[in-house]
Amino acid sequence: MTSGMTLPSDQDSSGRTFGPEELEAVRECLNSGTLTSTRGNFVKQLETEFARTLGAGHAWACSSGTAAVHCAVAALSLEPGDEVITTGITDMGAITPILYQGAIPVFADVDPYSFNVTARTIRDRLSDRTRAIIVTHLFGNPCDMPEIMKLADSRGIPVIEDCAQAFLASAGDRCVGTIGRIGCFSLQQGKHITTGEGGLVVTNDDALARRMYLFINKAWGYGDARPDHYFLALNYRISELQGAVAVAQLNRLEQVVASRIRLAAALTAELSSVPGISVPAVTPGTVHTFWKYCLRVDDHVIPGGTVALGAALKDFGILSAPRYIQKPAFCCQIIREQCTFGTSRWPFTLARPEAVDYRRELFEGTWDALEHVLVLPWNEKYTDTHINYLADSIRTAVATLTERPAAARH
Ligand SMILES: *Cc1c(COP(=O)(O)O)cnc(C)c1O
């Protein structure tokens, strides 16, 4: 059986909004004849307005979420072989910048229910070479920042927040991205708002802001009395065309987030009593902004677990992602086989053996999380009809999977 409803998708106009505002901004940009952000005003406007939206001192646009993480790591001026704690459940673009800066990604385990790193799992991986911690607010759900900041501050270790999936998520009275030293965002096609590709970094630290600005600009000191290329850096700028679209998209962000939160609450209300699945756990005092809506599937109740449920939902035309990224990042070839620069394996050659120990028993939470998570496609353009359809499909799929043959019922 294949049937049902086509859900709005973030891959095309069904689930993305590019209206007259974006079009007008792009037209104005083209008419100006200035497409570089070193001369134009759209990217500057984006940076000013994004900083204000988050309540951050500085924001810079850059070419991707990967570039944003690269700027953040580069701003810390790490020494080769320094260790950066991260998570095994994230986008590879959050990890490779660590290696490009000559540092070693050290994976902390995650909590199998929130899918996030915690103060406890980070503490387990700290060493005298730890120079930074990158926390990922996975799926839009904030990490336990009070505990993580307490730990990091007590050791004087800077925290980078990867907020690519967590625009406007908050913990206490602060937006994620402004709690640690640097926040990183992505404007890639599937994120809350988009310019196709793009990224943003934010910080309240003037010196880090300066380093990140330089890193985006080949470390050329624009405007300095005696400018030079001060250090190793790339061109990570976005164009004014992207800036124009981003300014218009940013005006939509609050509504996008409000809609995703409202829809998530509606689905949670529908699903809370379905056996074998757990709805997302939102920590009191935090705001989860639902980049995706994830279920945890209990394979003791639902035979075949998340994979079976994902397959059953496909019959309803619902394209979920059982197991999310399938395997932890440290099982990908780049890290497993240390495929870096030529055949050198650098910087892994500088690593402590414990830092590159990826044995399964060290990552029970990570494997548990991936083995049970079902990522539902999520979009701000869903209507109540879509939510009811999702809920009905999930209830029906669970009922079918848990139905025992008649003979076994006694
Ligand atoms: C999307 C994403 C990135 C990378 O962003 P790109 O714009 O695709 O380079 C990094 N981290 C997380 C958590 C992401 O979801």
The ligand as an SDF file (V2000), in Angstrom:
LIG
                    3D

 15 15  0  0  0  0  0  0  0  0999 V2000
   23.7230   21.3180    8.9880 C   0  0  0  0  0  0  0  0  0  0  0  0
   24.6450   21.1730   10.1350 C   0  0  0  0  0  0  0  0  0  0  0  0
   25.9890   21.5620   10.0780 C   0  0  0  0  0  0  0  0  0  0  0  0
   26.6670   21.9630    8.8010 C   0  0  0  0  0  0  0  0  0  0  0  0
   26.0590   23.0020    8.1420 O   0  0  0  0  0  0  0  0  0  0  0  0
   26.3000   23.1700    6.5510 P   0  0  0  0  0  0  0  0  0  0  0  0
   25.6810   24.4940    6.2750 O   0  0  0  0  0  0  0  0  0  0  0  0
   25.5980   22.0330    5.8910 O   0  0  0  0  0  0  0  0  0  0  0  0
   27.7670   23.1570    6.3160 O   0  0  0  0  0  0  0  0  0  0  0  0
   26.7450   21.5100   11.2330 C   0  0  0  0  0  0  0  0  0  0  0  0
   26.2290   21.0580   12.3770 N   0  0  0  0  0  0  0  0  0  0  0  0
   24.9470   20.6410   12.4710 C   0  0  0  0  0  0  0  0  0  0  0  0
   24.4320   20.1760   13.7870 C   0  0  0  0  0  0  0  0  0  0  0  0
   24.1180   20.6680   11.3550 C   0  0  0  0  0  0  0  0  0  0  0  0
   22.8560   20.2390   11.4570 O   0  0  0  0  0  0  0  0  0  0  0  0
  1  2  1  0
  2  3  1  0
  2 14  2  0
  3  4  1  0
  3 10  2  0
  4  5  1  0
  5  6  1  0
  6  7  2  0
  6  8  1  0
  6  9  1  0
 10 11  1  0
 11 12  2  0
 12 13  1  0
 12 14  1  0
 14 15  1  0
M  END
$$$$
